């Protein structure tokens, strides 16, 4: 059995789990531990939680374990039991479904695998992006808080707008810094979970996406006005961990490498934009 922590913040811990066939855990009653868990299976496995009917869980499901939930597992896949898991603060688990499992959306599963791969494989993972993704996973799996009365909802919308605008100001001022979600939330006196959810709802951007958008547009302006700018220096100035990371981001966003903006390939860019628009 191997369980690896990939990301740990106060609200949750994200990790991956592997239990091979033949492991003693298949023959034992398991205890999930002192904190609730949300689990995204990557193989099919039979799970029987105490007091519940056995359920065959697959990558189509998300599975819920309350604190010290006892359960047994049954082998149904030659690869054993493989999953991604979130260990969750109890107050964020209050609205979890009552049953042991429910269907998981395709995009939720994709997000779970993508953030795990990013954290496990990238030499310098994007911390802000990963924290937002992990909190988004939790929100998708557990849901948000109940609504309030109409007057309160009006106040809430105004408060959310104020928070999002304050976050935009902060991100613009500090876009070259490698900030974590927790640092941003602390500067704005809110929880990371609340900040990530409100910012996306109000702006249509993730916090990480907004930062990278600002950085890349700053790169366009710098290259247009200072065509002799050294790309390695520019990458550092904008907060990227390496010139290759900057170039990859630039090409992904604009369809061209940053060297294109040195003033000699305007026709190529104009034609590409025209083709996209049509």
C-alpha positions as CSV (number, residue, x, y, z in Angstrom):
1,X,0.0,0.0,0.0
2,X,1.3,3.5,-0.9
3,X,-0.4,6.8,-0.1
4,X,1.4,10.0,-1.3
5,X,0.6,13.5,-0.3
6,X,0.7,15.9,-3.3
7,X,-0.7,19.1,-1.8
8,X,-1.5,20.1,1.8
9,X,-3.3,23.3,2.7
10,X,-5.4,23.9,5.9
11,X,-8.7,23.2,4.1
12,X,-7.7,20.0,2.5
13,X,-4.9,17.5,1.6
14,X,-4.7,16.0,-1.9
15,X,-3.0,12.7,-2.4
16,X,-2.9,9.5,-4.5
17,X,-3.4,6.0,-3.2
18,X,-2.4,2.6,-4.5
19,X,-3.2,-0.8,-2.9
20,X,-1.9,-3.8,-5.0
21,X,-3.7,-7.1,-5.1
22,X,-2.3,-9.3,-2.3
23,X,-1.9,-6.5,0.2
24,X,-3.2,-7.2,3.7
25,X,-5.7,-4.3,3.5
26,X,-7.9,-6.5,1.3
27,X,-8.5,-8.8,4.2
28,X,-8.9,-6.2,7.0
29,X,-11.5,-3.8,8.1
30,X,-10.1,-0.3,7.2
31,X,-10.6,3.0,9.0
32,X,-10.4,6.1,7.0
33,X,-8.9,8.1,9.9
34,X,-9.8,11.2,11.9
35,X,-10.9,13.4,9.0
36,X,-13.5,13.0,6.3
37,X,-12.4,12.0,2.8
38,X,-13.6,12.5,-0.7
39,X,-12.2,9.8,-3.1
40,X,-12.0,9.7,-6.9
41,X,-11.4,6.0,-7.9
42,X,-9.1,5.3,-10.8
43,X,-9.9,1.5,-10.8
44,X,-13.0,-0.4,-10.0
45,X,-13.3,-1.7,-6.4
46,X,-16.1,-3.1,-4.2
47,X,-16.5,-0.9,-1.1
48,X,-18.6,-1.9,1.8
49,X,-18.9,0.9,4.4
50,X,-20.2,-0.1,7.9
51,X,-24.0,0.1,7.8
52,X,-24.3,0.4,4.0
53,X,-24.8,-2.0,1.2
54,X,-21.7,-3.0,-0.8
55,X,-21.1,-0.6,-3.8
56,X,-19.0,-1.2,-6.9
57,X,-17.2,2.1,-7.3
58,X,-15.5,3.0,-10.6
59,X,-13.9,6.1,-12.1
60,X,-17.5,7.2,-12.8
61,X,-18.0,7.7,-9.1
62,X,-17.0,9.9,-6.2
63,X,-16.9,8.2,-2.8
64,X,-17.5,9.8,0.6
65,X,-16.0,8.7,3.9
66,X,-16.9,10.4,7.2
67,X,-14.4,10.6,10.1
68,X,-13.4,7.2,11.2
69,X,-15.6,5.5,8.6
70,X,-14.9,1.8,8.7
71,X,-15.1,-0.2,5.5
72,X,-13.9,-3.2,3.6
73,X,-12.7,-3.4,0.0
74,X,-13.1,-6.2,-2.5
75,X,-10.8,-6.8,-5.5
76,X,-12.4,-6.2,-8.9
77,X,-9.4,-5.0,-10.9
78,X,-6.0,-6.7,-11.5
79,X,-4.4,-3.3,-10.8
80,X,-5.8,-3.3,-7.3
81,X,-7.3,-0.2,-5.7
82,X,-5.9,3.1,-7.1
83,X,-7.5,6.5,-6.4
84,X,-7.0,10.2,-5.7
85,X,-8.2,11.4,-2.4
86,X,-9.0,14.7,-0.6
87,X,-8.8,14.7,3.2
88,X,-11.2,17.5,4.1
89,X,-11.7,19.8,7.0
90,X,-14.9,18.7,8.8
91,X,-16.7,22.0,8.4
92,X,-16.3,21.8,4.6
93,X,-17.7,18.3,4.5
94,X,-21.1,19.1,6.2
95,X,-23.0,19.1,2.9
96,X,-21.6,15.9,1.5
97,X,-24.2,13.4,0.3
98,X,-25.5,10.9,2.8
99,X,-24.7,7.8,0.8
100,X,-21.3,6.2,0.2
101,X,-21.0,7.3,-3.5
102,X,-22.6,9.3,-6.3
103,X,-21.8,9.9,-9.9
104,X,-18.8,12.1,-10.7
105,X,-18.9,14.5,-13.7
106,X,-16.5,13.8,-16.5
107,X,-14.8,17.2,-16.2
108,X,-14.4,16.7,-12.4
109,X,-12.6,13.4,-13.0
110,X,-10.4,15.0,-15.7
111,X,-9.6,17.9,-13.3
112,X,-8.6,15.5,-10.5
113,X,-6.2,13.5,-12.7
114,X,-4.8,16.7,-14.2
115,X,-4.0,18.4,-11.0
116,X,-2.5,15.2,-9.5
117,X,-0.3,14.8,-12.6
118,X,0.8,18.4,-12.5
119,X,1.8,18.2,-8.8
120,X,3.6,14.8,-9.2
121,X,5.5,15.5,-12.5
122,X,6.2,19.2,-12.7
123,X,9.6,20.2,-11.2
124,X,8.1,23.5,-10.1
125,X,4.3,23.1,-10.0
126,X,2.1,26.2,-10.2
127,X,1.0,26.4,-6.6
128,X,-1.8,28.8,-7.1
129,X,-3.2,26.8,-10.0
130,X,-3.0,23.6,-8.0
131,X,-4.6,25.0,-4.9
132,X,-7.5,26.5,-6.9
133,X,-8.0,23.2,-8.7
134,X,-8.1,21.2,-5.5
135,X,-10.7,23.5,-3.9
136,X,-12.7,23.3,-7.2
137,X,-12.7,19.5,-6.9
138,X,-14.0,19.8,-3.3
139,X,-16.7,22.3,-4.4
140,X,-17.8,20.0,-7.2
141,X,-17.9,17.0,-4.9
142,X,-19.5,18.4,-1.8
143,X,-21.3,21.6,-3.0
144,X,-21.6,25.0,-1.5
145,X,-23.5,26.5,1.4
146,X,-27.3,27.0,1.3
147,X,-28.8,30.2,0.0
148,X,-30.1,33.1,2.1
149,X,-33.0,35.5,2.1
150,X,-33.3,37.9,-0.9
151,X,-32.0,41.0,1.0
152,X,-28.9,39.0,2.1
153,X,-28.4,37.8,-1.4
154,X,-28.2,41.4,-2.7
155,X,-25.7,42.2,0.0
156,X,-23.7,39.1,-0.8
157,X,-23.5,40.0,-4.5
158,X,-22.2,43.4,-3.7
159,X,-19.7,41.9,-1.2
160,X,-18.6,39.4,-3.8
161,X,-18.1,42.1,-6.4
162,X,-16.0,44.1,-3.9
163,X,-13.9,41.1,-3.1
164,X,-13.3,40.2,-6.7
165,X,-12.3,43.7,-7.6
166,X,-9.9,43.9,-4.6
167,X,-8.4,40.6,-5.8
168,X,-7.9,42.0,-9.3
169,X,-6.1,45.0,-7.8
170,X,-3.9,42.8,-5.8
171,X,-3.1,40.4,-8.6
172,X,-2.3,43.3,-10.9
173,X,0.1,44.9,-8.4
174,X,1.8,41.6,-7.6
175,X,1.6,39.6,-10.8
176,X,5.3,38.9,-11.0
177,X,5.3,37.3,-7.6
178,X,4.7,33.6,-7.1
179,X,1.9,33.9,-4.6
180,X,0.0,31.0,-3.1
181,X,-3.8,31.0,-2.8
182,X,-3.5,31.2,1.0
183,X,-1.3,34.3,0.8
184,X,-3.8,36.0,-1.5
185,X,-6.7,35.1,0.7
186,X,-4.9,36.2,3.9
187,X,-4.2,39.6,2.2
188,X,-7.9,40.0,1.5
189,X,-9.1,38.6,4.9
190,X,-11.2,35.7,3.5
191,X,-10.8,32.0,3.2
192,X,-9.0,30.5,0.1
193,X,-12.1,28.5,-0.7
194,X,-14.3,31.6,-0.7
195,X,-11.8,33.7,-2.7
196,X,-11.4,31.1,-5.4
197,X,-15.1,30.5,-5.9
198,X,-16.1,34.1,-5.8
199,X,-13.4,35.3,-8.1
200,X,-14.3,32.7,-10.8
201,X,-18.0,33.5,-10.5
202,X,-17.5,37.2,-10.8
203,X,-14.8,37.4,-13.4
204,X,-15.0,34.2,-15.4
205,X,-11.3,33.7,-14.7
206,X,-9.5,31.4,-12.2
207,X,-7.0,33.4,-10.1
208,X,-4.1,31.6,-11.8
209,X,-5.6,32.2,-15.2
210,X,-6.0,35.9,-14.5
211,X,-2.4,36.2,-13.4
212,X,-1.0,34.4,-16.4
213,X,-3.2,36.6,-18.7
214,X,-1.7,39.7,-17.1
215,X,1.8,38.4,-17.4
216,X,1.4,37.4,-21.1
217,X,-0.2,40.7,-22.1
218,X,2.6,42.5,-20.3
219,X,5.0,40.4,-22.4
220,X,3.3,41.4,-25.6
221,X,3.6,45.1,-24.7
222,X,7.2,44.8,-23.6
223,X,8.2,43.0,-26.8
224,X,6.3,45.4,-29.0
225,X,8.0,48.5,-27.4
226,X,11.4,46.9,-26.6
227,X,12.0,44.4,-29.4
228,X,15.6,43.8,-28.3
229,X,14.4,42.6,-24.8
230,X,16.2,39.4,-23.7
231,X,13.6,36.7,-23.4
232,X,15.3,35.0,-20.4
233,X,15.3,38.3,-18.6
234,X,11.7,39.0,-19.5
235,X,10.6,35.5,-18.2
236,X,12.2,36.3,-14.9
237,X,10.8,39.8,-14.7
238,X,7.3,38.4,-15.2
239,X,7.6,35.7,-12.6
240,X,8.0,32.6,-14.7
241,X,10.3,29.8,-13.4
242,X,12.1,29.4,-16.7
243,X,12.4,30.9,-20.2
244,X,10.9,27.6,-21.6
245,X,7.9,27.8,-19.3
246,X,7.3,31.4,-20.4
247,X,7.7,30.5,-24.1
248,X,5.3,27.5,-23.8
249,X,2.7,29.7,-22.0
250,X,3.1,32.4,-24.7
251,X,2.7,30.0,-27.6
252,X,-0.3,28.3,-26.0
253,X,-2.1,31.6,-25.4
254,X,-1.3,33.4,-28.7
255,X,-0.4,30.6,-31.1
256,X,3.1,32.1,-31.8
257,X,6.4,32.1,-29.9
258,X,7.4,35.4,-28.2
259,X,10.1,36.0,-30.8
260,X,7.3,36.6,-33.3
261,X,6.7,40.1,-31.8
262,X,10.1,41.4,-32.6
263,X,8.4,43.3,-35.4
264,X,9.1,41.2,-38.4
265,X,6.1,38.8,-38.6
266,X,3.1,41.1,-38.3
267,X,1.5,39.6,-41.5
268,X,1.6,36.1,-40.0
269,X,-0.2,37.3,-36.8
270,X,-2.8,39.3,-38.7
271,X,-3.6,36.4,-40.9
272,X,-3.9,34.0,-38.0
273,X,-6.2,36.4,-36.1
274,X,-8.3,36.9,-39.2
275,X,-8.6,33.1,-39.7
276,X,-9.6,32.6,-36.0
277,X,-12.2,35.3,-36.2
278,X,-13.8,33.8,-39.4
